[in-house]
Amino acid sequence: MPEHDDAIASLLDAAYDSELVGPTGVSDALRRLGADDADAAAIADRVARIQRELSRLRRREHELTALFSSARELAELRDSDAVLARLVQRAREMMGVDLAYLSEFDPDTSELRVRETSGSVSASFQTLRVPPGRGLASVVVESRTAQWVADYTGYTADRHDAGIDDAVSAEGLVSLLGVPMLSSDDVLGVLFVGNREEKSFTPDEVALLSALADHASVILQTTQTLRDLRDSEDASRRTLESLTAHLVERDRANTVHQELVQAVLAGGGFGPVAETLASALGRAVAIIDAQENVIAAAGLPLAPGMLALDDRVRDALAESRRHGHCVPVAGAGVRAVASLTAGSRHFGALLLGDGDFELGAVDLRTVERAAQVGALLELQQEAASGADHRVRSELVADLLDDVPERRSDVERRARRLGVDLEDLDALLLLSVPGDQQAAAARAAVRLLDEHALVGEYRGFVVAAVSARRGGIDPDRLRTQVAASIQDAVAVVVPPPAKASLAVSFQAARRTARLLAALELTDLTAHVEEFLPYSAVLDTDAQGLSAFLRDTIGPVRQYDAERNADLLGTLRAFVRNNASPTRTARALNFHTNTILQRLDRLDHVLGSGWRDDERMFRLSIAVRLDELRERLRGATT
């Protein structure tokens, strides 16, 4: 019967989908099949319950499918951000809401930062930070349970925050549901869904979102674990690289140490030290002396900064001298310096240029060790030089004492030193402070040729040289020796020895004593210029000062008190053979003016100052005083 067929079809449609029949479709179909109203209503009610259960099961199947998909994505986790974004999107779709978002908890600040969103239309919401104790999110974190609100505007007032309210308003959100993402007792974040209309969330919806939040927790934990593993791997790699580099540095240090020991034992000087460092450290190395002259180099070419030190390098050198360490230098050219120091004495420095690798701590210690070896070499050479210096000083003393009985012995010792006494025909006398004489002698030896004989004798440094060979510049010698000992040096040059070197020494010695009495130090003096005075005067500083004070002291005092220049008139008078007329012509004054000044000198010096004896003494004093002023002016 057609009517029964339609009724049965309606019942089958209702069993499949309640929306295919009306709300009374089941009871109407049963009545058509002959059921009374009570039975039809009872059966229709059972069918409705079955329809709801079927709908729930279908929804649950859909949810489980989505959860299985999320779990599969977790198992294949490669990009945590992409998986989180997909999970948030799936939460919005499965929950049938307008918006879903995930906020990550920061344990340092206790803030919640929005990390992923789906369905958001507001830029401010996507960068939202929820401060501690504010918003629904903070309640979820504090309680560690799911929390929801059907209308956020009516939520507890003390939880509201202006920034959160503005972001929620910009999205147009009304209802919110948040569930915590937990790991043991720690909160990792909160997974939220929201609607732009008022909505009450069911326990099934809360359970579904909680399941998704658990997946999100796994993602965050896995991400953190992977990040920790990567950090640990990076730290292990850095540690291994550091250990490997340290072992390489130690190997280099051991090699350098062994080669430096061999260099010292072999007595090869500074060259092997520079070669060893340059080879081991792969860079140019220069060794300079105290005057910044390069005395050894390796790993050429040298950077320009090694040949002319700038302020940065000098500052680093000063620091290295104070502390004894190798000091790195910023910039190109010189990259590190180490002072050659022994106690309070400084012999020079090691300079290191650019290389293919940065110098590590062990490398710097290796450079310091090489600097110590350099200082030991300098002391070793100094000790050998000191012994040689004593031998040469004894030979100089015997040569200048000129004892005939010792002549053959002197010649024999000179030949042993490679010195030809017949070739020595001139002297240079160096006046230096007593504690600097040995250093000055060593400096002079380096500056003169191998045929010269240099030593200490009677408080002076004496260099016997060959004038016939030429090439000796006394001024240059004085300047370089003074730079070497960092003190004033006076060089006295006697004329070539016609009789003997002993005679030349006596003349030079008298001149040197006269210079000391005149308190003249940093100059080069020729004996001929001082011969009249050195031959006549006692060159005692106190006696000479008293002589000048007694003779021309009153004139100096008169000039100082009256701002006059009687001393100038007296000097011109002496130079012009005591002639008033010639003195006036020399000074471009009228003769009467000179006569008036001579009368003043009568008053200052006494009326007998022009007598022969007084005039002789005044002449010597005036000329000597004038010479002193001229020499002092030349040295300033």
Buried (B, 14 or more C-beta within 10 A) or exposed (E): EEEEEEBEEBBEBBBEEBEEBEEEBBBBBBBBBEBEEEEBBEBBEEBBEEBEEBEEEEEEEEBEEBBEEBEEBBEEBEEBEEBBBBBBBBBBBBBEBBBBBBBBBEEEEBBBBBBBBBBBEBEBBBEBBBBEEBBBBBBBBEEEEBBBBBEBEEBEEEBBBEBBBBBBBBBBBBBBBBBBBBEEEEBBBBBBBBBBEEBEBEEEBBEBBBBBBBBBBBBBBBBEEEEEEEEEEEEEEEEEEEEEBEEBBEEBBEBBBEBBEEBBEEEEBBBBBBBBBBBBBEBBBBBBBBEBEBBBBBBEEBBEBBBEBEEBBEEBBEBBBEEEBBBBBEEEBBBBBBBBBBEEEBBBBBBBBBBEEEBBEBBBBBBBBBBBBBBBBBBEBBEEBEEBBEBBBBBBBBBBEBEEEEEEEBBEBBEEEEBEBEBBBBBBBBBBEEEBBBBBBBBBBEBBEEBBBBBBBEEBBBBBBBBEEEEBEBEEBBBBBBBBBEBBBBBBBBBEBEEEBBBBBEBBBBBBBBBBBBEBBBBBBBBEBBBEBBEEBEBEEEEBBEBBEEBBBBBBEBBEEEEBBBBBBBBBBBBBEBEBEBBBBBBEBEEEBBBEBBEBBEEBBEEEBBEEEBBEBBBBBBBBBBBBEEBBEEEE
